[in-house]
Amino acid sequence: MKPILIALVCLVFTACATVRPDPSILETAEQAIQAAEAVGGDEFAPVEMRFAREKLESARKGFEKEKYAVAVYLVDESEINSELAMEKSRTAKSRRRVNELRKSNAELDERLRASFGDEYK
């Protein structure tokens, strides 16, 4: 009975051991940050970019300390923050373009009213 119990305890401990994830996940997170930078993340989403960088740095420290589960979680958070920064940047650029077009339309409308008066509608 005792050998079976020892074997069972060893099996449980073996199952709970964390496997070292592929270090390339750090590179993937770094690439996500670079992609966000390329679309203007630092300008349009500085908070998210800071969070992404901080999470990636914490993940690197987690790898060094062999806290792999935490490191993988932080890498995921870093990538999510990078993606959020990209989308915020795209949204801000679209809004900027919409505002430019509205301004242009208002100027055209004003010129048409000045040229044609009330006849223009």
VEXLOTI-178249 format. One record per residue (C-alpha): residue number from 1; y, z, x. Coordinates in nm, 2 decimals, always signed. Each point is the difference from the previous one (the first is absolute). Layout:
REM VEXLOTI-178249
<node pos="NUM" c2="Y" c3="Z" c1="X"/>
...
END
This chain:
REM VEXLOTI-178249
<node pos="1" c2="+0.00" c3="+0.00" c1="+0.00"/>
<node pos="2" c2="+0.24" c3="+0.09" c1="+0.28"/>
<node pos="3" c2="-0.04" c3="-0.34" c1="+0.18"/>
<node pos="4" c2="+0.08" c3="-0.18" c1="-0.33"/>
<node pos="5" c2="+0.31" c3="+0.21" c1="-0.05"/>
<node pos="6" c2="+0.12" c3="-0.07" c1="+0.36"/>
<node pos="7" c2="-0.07" c3="-0.37" c1="-0.05"/>
<node pos="8" c2="+0.20" c3="+0.00" c1="-0.32"/>
<node pos="9" c2="+0.29" c3="+0.18" c1="+0.16"/>
<node pos="10" c2="+0.00" c3="-0.25" c1="+0.29"/>
<node pos="11" c2="-0.01" c3="-0.29" c1="-0.25"/>
<node pos="12" c2="+0.30" c3="+0.14" c1="-0.19"/>
<node pos="13" c2="+0.20" c3="+0.05" c1="+0.32"/>
<node pos="14" c2="-0.08" c3="-0.36" c1="+0.11"/>
<node pos="15" c2="+0.11" c3="-0.14" c1="-0.33"/>
<node pos="16" c2="+0.33" c3="+0.18" c1="+0.02"/>
<node pos="17" c2="+0.08" c3="-0.13" c1="+0.35"/>
<node pos="18" c2="+0.29" c3="-0.24" c1="-0.01"/>
<node pos="19" c2="-0.05" c3="-0.34" c1="+0.16"/>
<node pos="20" c2="+0.27" c3="-0.13" c1="+0.23"/>
<node pos="21" c2="+0.18" c3="-0.28" c1="-0.19"/>
<node pos="22" c2="+0.08" c3="-0.32" c1="+0.18"/>
<node pos="23" c2="+0.33" c3="+0.04" c1="+0.19"/>
<node pos="24" c2="+0.11" c3="-0.34" c1="-0.11"/>
<node pos="25" c2="+0.12" c3="+0.16" c1="-0.33"/>
<node pos="26" c2="+0.29" c3="+0.13" c1="+0.21"/>
<node pos="27" c2="+0.08" c3="-0.36" c1="+0.10"/>
<node pos="28" c2="-0.02" c3="-0.11" c1="-0.36"/>
<node pos="29" c2="+0.26" c3="+0.27" c1="-0.10"/>
<node pos="30" c2="+0.22" c3="-0.11" c1="+0.29"/>
<node pos="31" c2="-0.02" c3="-0.36" c1="-0.12"/>
<node pos="32" c2="+0.10" c3="+0.11" c1="-0.34"/>
<node pos="33" c2="+0.31" c3="+0.18" c1="+0.14"/>
<node pos="34" c2="+0.09" c3="-0.32" c1="+0.20"/>
<node pos="35" c2="-0.04" c3="-0.21" c1="-0.31"/>
<node pos="36" c2="+0.23" c3="+0.23" c1="-0.19"/>
<node pos="37" c2="+0.25" c3="-0.01" c1="+0.29"/>
<node pos="38" c2="-0.01" c3="-0.38" c1="-0.01"/>
<node pos="39" c2="+0.11" c3="-0.01" c1="-0.37"/>
<node pos="40" c2="+0.28" c3="+0.24" c1="+0.05"/>
<node pos="41" c2="-0.17" c3="+0.34" c1="-0.06"/>
<node pos="42" c2="+0.23" c3="+0.19" c1="+0.23"/>
<node pos="43" c2="+0.31" c3="-0.13" c1="-0.18"/>
<node pos="44" c2="-0.12" c3="+0.02" c1="-0.36"/>
<node pos="45" c2="-0.26" c3="+0.28" c1="+0.01"/>
<node pos="46" c2="+0.08" c3="+0.23" c1="+0.29"/>
<node pos="47" c2="-0.16" c3="+0.31" c1="-0.15"/>
<node pos="48" c2="-0.33" c3="-0.18" c1="-0.06"/>
<node pos="49" c2="+0.00" c3="-0.15" c1="+0.35"/>
<node pos="50" c2="+0.06" c3="+0.35" c1="+0.15"/>
<node pos="51" c2="-0.29" c3="+0.14" c1="-0.21"/>
<node pos="52" c2="-0.23" c3="-0.29" c1="+0.11"/>
<node pos="53" c2="+0.08" c3="+0.06" c1="+0.37"/>
<node pos="54" c2="-0.04" c3="+0.38" c1="-0.03"/>
<node pos="55" c2="-0.33" c3="-0.03" c1="-0.19"/>
<node pos="56" c2="-0.13" c3="-0.24" c1="+0.27"/>
<node pos="57" c2="+0.10" c3="+0.23" c1="+0.28"/>
<node pos="58" c2="-0.17" c3="+0.29" c1="-0.18"/>
<node pos="59" c2="-0.31" c3="-0.21" c1="-0.04"/>
<node pos="60" c2="+0.00" c3="-0.07" c1="+0.37"/>
<node pos="61" c2="+0.01" c3="+0.37" c1="+0.07"/>
<node pos="62" c2="-0.28" c3="+0.05" c1="-0.25"/>
<node pos="63" c2="-0.21" c3="-0.24" c1="+0.19"/>
<node pos="64" c2="+0.07" c3="+0.18" c1="+0.33"/>
<node pos="65" c2="-0.10" c3="+0.33" c1="-0.16"/>
<node pos="66" c2="-0.31" c3="-0.16" c1="-0.16"/>
<node pos="67" c2="+0.12" c3="+0.07" c1="-0.35"/>
<node pos="68" c2="-0.11" c3="-0.33" c1="-0.13"/>
<node pos="69" c2="+0.01" c3="+0.06" c1="-0.37"/>
<node pos="70" c2="+0.36" c3="+0.10" c1="+0.02"/>
<node pos="71" c2="+0.08" c3="-0.29" c1="+0.24"/>
<node pos="72" c2="-0.15" c3="-0.25" c1="-0.24"/>
<node pos="73" c2="+0.20" c3="+0.15" c1="-0.29"/>
<node pos="74" c2="+0.32" c3="-0.02" c1="+0.20"/>
<node pos="75" c2="-0.06" c3="-0.36" c1="+0.10"/>
<node pos="76" c2="-0.04" c3="-0.09" c1="-0.37"/>
<node pos="77" c2="+0.32" c3="+0.18" c1="-0.08"/>
<node pos="78" c2="+0.18" c3="-0.18" c1="+0.29"/>
<node pos="79" c2="-0.12" c3="-0.34" c1="-0.14"/>
<node pos="80" c2="+0.11" c3="+0.09" c1="-0.35"/>
<node pos="81" c2="+0.34" c3="+0.10" c1="+0.12"/>
<node pos="82" c2="+0.03" c3="-0.33" c1="+0.19"/>
<node pos="83" c2="-0.10" c3="-0.20" c1="-0.30"/>
<node pos="84" c2="+0.25" c3="+0.19" c1="-0.21"/>
<node pos="85" c2="+0.27" c3="-0.07" c1="+0.26"/>
<node pos="86" c2="-0.09" c3="-0.37" c1="-0.02"/>
<node pos="87" c2="+0.02" c3="-0.01" c1="-0.38"/>
<node pos="88" c2="+0.33" c3="+0.19" c1="+0.00"/>
<node pos="89" c2="+0.14" c3="-0.24" c1="+0.25"/>
<node pos="90" c2="-0.11" c3="-0.30" c1="-0.20"/>
<node pos="91" c2="+0.15" c3="+0.15" c1="-0.31"/>
<node pos="92" c2="+0.33" c3="+0.08" c1="+0.17"/>
<node pos="93" c2="+0.03" c3="-0.35" c1="+0.14"/>
<node pos="94" c2="-0.07" c3="-0.15" c1="-0.35"/>
<node pos="95" c2="+0.26" c3="+0.23" c1="-0.15"/>
<node pos="96" c2="+0.25" c3="-0.11" c1="+0.26"/>
<node pos="97" c2="-0.07" c3="-0.36" c1="-0.08"/>
<node pos="98" c2="+0.03" c3="+0.06" c1="-0.37"/>
<node pos="99" c2="+0.33" c3="+0.17" c1="+0.05"/>
<node pos="100" c2="+0.13" c3="-0.29" c1="+0.21"/>
<node pos="101" c2="-0.10" c3="-0.25" c1="-0.27"/>
<node pos="102" c2="+0.16" c3="+0.21" c1="-0.27"/>
<node pos="103" c2="+0.32" c3="+0.01" c1="+0.21"/>
<node pos="104" c2="-0.01" c3="-0.37" c1="+0.05"/>
<node pos="105" c2="-0.06" c3="-0.06" c1="-0.37"/>
<node pos="106" c2="+0.29" c3="+0.22" c1="-0.09"/>
<node pos="107" c2="+0.22" c3="-0.19" c1="+0.24"/>
<node pos="108" c2="-0.11" c3="-0.33" c1="-0.15"/>
<node pos="109" c2="+0.06" c3="+0.13" c1="-0.35"/>
<node pos="110" c2="+0.35" c3="+0.11" c1="+0.10"/>
<node pos="111" c2="+0.08" c3="-0.34" c1="+0.15"/>
<node pos="112" c2="-0.13" c3="-0.18" c1="-0.31"/>
<node pos="113" c2="+0.20" c3="+0.22" c1="-0.23"/>
<node pos="114" c2="+0.31" c3="-0.06" c1="+0.22"/>
<node pos="115" c2="-0.06" c3="-0.38" c1="-0.02"/>
<node pos="116" c2="-0.10" c3="-0.04" c1="-0.36"/>
<node pos="117" c2="+0.13" c3="+0.32" c1="-0.17"/>
<node pos="118" c2="-0.16" c3="+0.10" c1="-0.33"/>
<node pos="119" c2="-0.18" c3="-0.33" c1="-0.03"/>
<node pos="120" c2="-0.25" c3="+0.11" c1="+0.25"/>
<node pos="121" c2="-0.28" c3="+0.21" c1="-0.14"/>
END
